[in-house]
Structures are given as C-alpha cells and as structure tokens.
Amino acid sequence: MEYTIRENFHATVYGFGGVAVTREWGKTGFELMNRMWKEVKSRNLPNTGINIWVYETGNAMFAGVELMSPPPADLALERKEVFLAKYIYFKHIGSYDRIKESGLRVSEEFKRAGVKTGLPYLEIYGHWTEDESKLETELLWAVID
C-alpha cells in the first residue's frame, strides 16, 4: 500500500457538523451528509459533487461539499475551512465497506516508518459508480512534526 506525504491541503467546505457520540462514524456521517445534500439540492447550489468527511477531536465530524460559487448569505449550511500543512495521502480503490480496513493497514505502514499523525483526518469520496471495485476514496491524515 503506497502513501505519499504532501503539503498544503486546503478546502472550504459547506455542510453540517456533529458528534459521533458512540463512535458510530458511518451513521453520523451519513446523517450529516444527507442533511447537507438536502440543503444543497433544494437551493440548486453549484458544487463539486465530492463528499468530504472531516474527523476531529472529541468524536466530532463534519460532512460537506465544496461549492463552485459564493453561497447566499442566508445559507443554512455551516462553513468549514480545512487546512493541512503536512499530510499523508492515500487513495483507497474499492468498496466503501473496506475503507476502515484499508486505512488501518496503511496507517500501520506509516507508523512503522515513524511518521506521527493526528487530527483532522479526512475522507474524500469520489463520484459514485455502480461498480464498487472502481469507487475511489482519498484518505488524508494530518502529519505531526
């Protein structure tokens, strides 16, 4: 499993934040994402179509999307700026059900290499396809120097 260390990731995402109280990340993420898409679609907001899930301290998470133009002032969505000065990048290709397993395997590799990571951690979901073997999800871990 190959990963790369990169610098200067920045994204401005709009969506909703919440807390995965019982660490039910998938359930919490989908609830937040579904709320976000309902608002984006009801307002016809031009967007990238790429779901970005941000995992933070205290079991907090945020599900959002980048918009293609400045949003209206009365937008119900929350704005989140995400900046990673240095981060690990890994692309998972395959079923979403295997992201956790894939992420754990690659994280063991960079731990063995002595690379320390922290939060935020991001999952960036590519466009949907019926063929699960071709689904692409980018995983980004903040690197701690």
C-alpha positions in Angstrom: 0.0 0.0 0.0 1.6 3.2 -1.2 1.1 6.5 0.5 2.7 9.9 -0.1 3.5 12.7 2.2 2.3 16.0 0.8 2.0 19.7 1.9 -0.6 22.4 1.9 -4.1 20.9 1.5 -6.9 23.5 1.7 -10.6 23.2 1.2 -13.6 25.3 2.1 -16.5 23.0 2.6 -20.1 23.6 3.4 -22.2 21.1 5.3 -23.0 20.1 8.9 -21.0 19.1 11.9 -22.0 16.8 14.7 -20.6 14.4 17.2 -20.4 10.6 16.8 -21.5 10.1 20.4 -21.0 6.3 20.4 -18.3 6.4 17.7 -20.8 5.4 15.1 -18.9 7.2 12.4 -20.8 5.8 9.4 -24.2 6.5 10.9 -23.3 10.0 12.0 -21.5 10.8 8.7 -24.5 9.7 6.6 -26.9 11.7 8.7 -24.8 14.8 8.3 -24.2 14.2 4.6 -27.9 13.6 3.9 -28.8 16.9 5.7 -26.1 18.7 3.7 -27.3 17.3 0.3 -30.9 18.1 1.1 -30.0 21.8 1.6 -27.6 21.9 -1.4 -30.1 20.4 -3.8 -33.1 22.4 -2.5 -31.1 25.6 -3.2 -29.6 24.4 -6.5 -26.1 25.3 -5.3 -23.4 24.5 -7.9 -20.9 22.2 -6.3 -18.1 19.7 -7.0 -20.3 16.7 -6.1 -17.5 15.4 -3.9 -18.4 14.4 -0.3 -15.7 15.4 2.3 -15.9 13.9 5.7 -13.7 15.6 8.4 -13.0 13.7 11.6 -11.9 15.9 14.6 -11.1 15.7 18.3 -13.9 14.8 20.7 -15.6 12.4 18.2 -16.6 15.5 16.2 -17.1 15.1 12.5 -18.2 17.3 9.6 -19.7 16.3 6.3 -19.6 18.8 3.5 -19.0 19.7 -0.1 -17.1 22.4 -1.9 -19.3 25.0 -3.6 -18.5 26.4 -7.1 -19.5 29.9 -6.2 -20.0 32.0 -3.1 -23.1 30.9 -1.2 -26.1 33.0 -0.5 -26.0 34.9 2.8 -29.0 33.1 4.2 -27.4 29.6 3.7 -28.3 27.1 6.5 -25.1 25.2 5.9 -22.0 25.7 8.1 -18.7 26.7 6.6 -15.6 24.8 7.5 -12.0 25.7 6.4 -9.8 22.7 6.4 -6.0 23.2 6.2 -3.3 20.6 6.5 0.2 22.0 6.4 1.6 18.5 6.0 -0.4 15.3 5.5 -0.4 11.7 4.4 -2.3 11.0 1.2 -3.6 7.5 0.3 -6.2 6.6 -2.3 -8.5 3.7 -1.5 -10.0 2.0 -4.5 -12.8 -0.4 -3.9 -15.9 -0.8 -1.8 -16.7 1.8 0.9 -17.1 -1.1 3.3 -13.3 -1.7 3.1 -12.2 1.8 3.8 -11.6 1.2 7.5 -9.6 -2.0 6.8 -7.6 -0.3 4.1 -6.9 2.8 6.3 -5.8 0.7 9.2 -3.3 -1.2 7.0 -1.8 1.9 5.5 -1.6 3.6 8.9 0.3 0.7 10.3 2.9 1.3 7.5 3.5 4.9 8.3 3.6 4.2 12.0 6.3 1.6 11.3 8.1 4.4 9.3 8.0 6.6 12.4 5.5 9.1 10.9 3.2 10.6 13.5 -0.3 11.6 12.6 -3.2 13.5 14.3 -6.5 15.1 13.6 -8.1 16.2 11.4 -8.4 13.1 9.3 -10.3 13.4 6.0 -12.2 11.0 3.7 -12.9 12.5 0.3 -15.4 10.4 -1.6 -15.2 10.5 -5.4 -18.2 10.3 -7.8 -20.4 7.3 -7.4 -20.2 4.3 -9.8 -22.2 1.1 -9.7 -19.0 -0.9 -9.9 -17.8 -1.0 -6.3 -14.4 -2.1 -7.4 -13.9 1.3 -9.0 -15.0 3.5 -6.2 -12.3 6.0 -5.2 -11.9 7.5 -1.7 -8.9 9.7 -0.8 -7.7 9.4 2.8 -5.8 12.2 4.4 -4.1 12.2 7.8 -2.5 15.3 9.3 1.2 14.8 10.0 2.6 16.0 13.3 6.2 17.1 13.2 
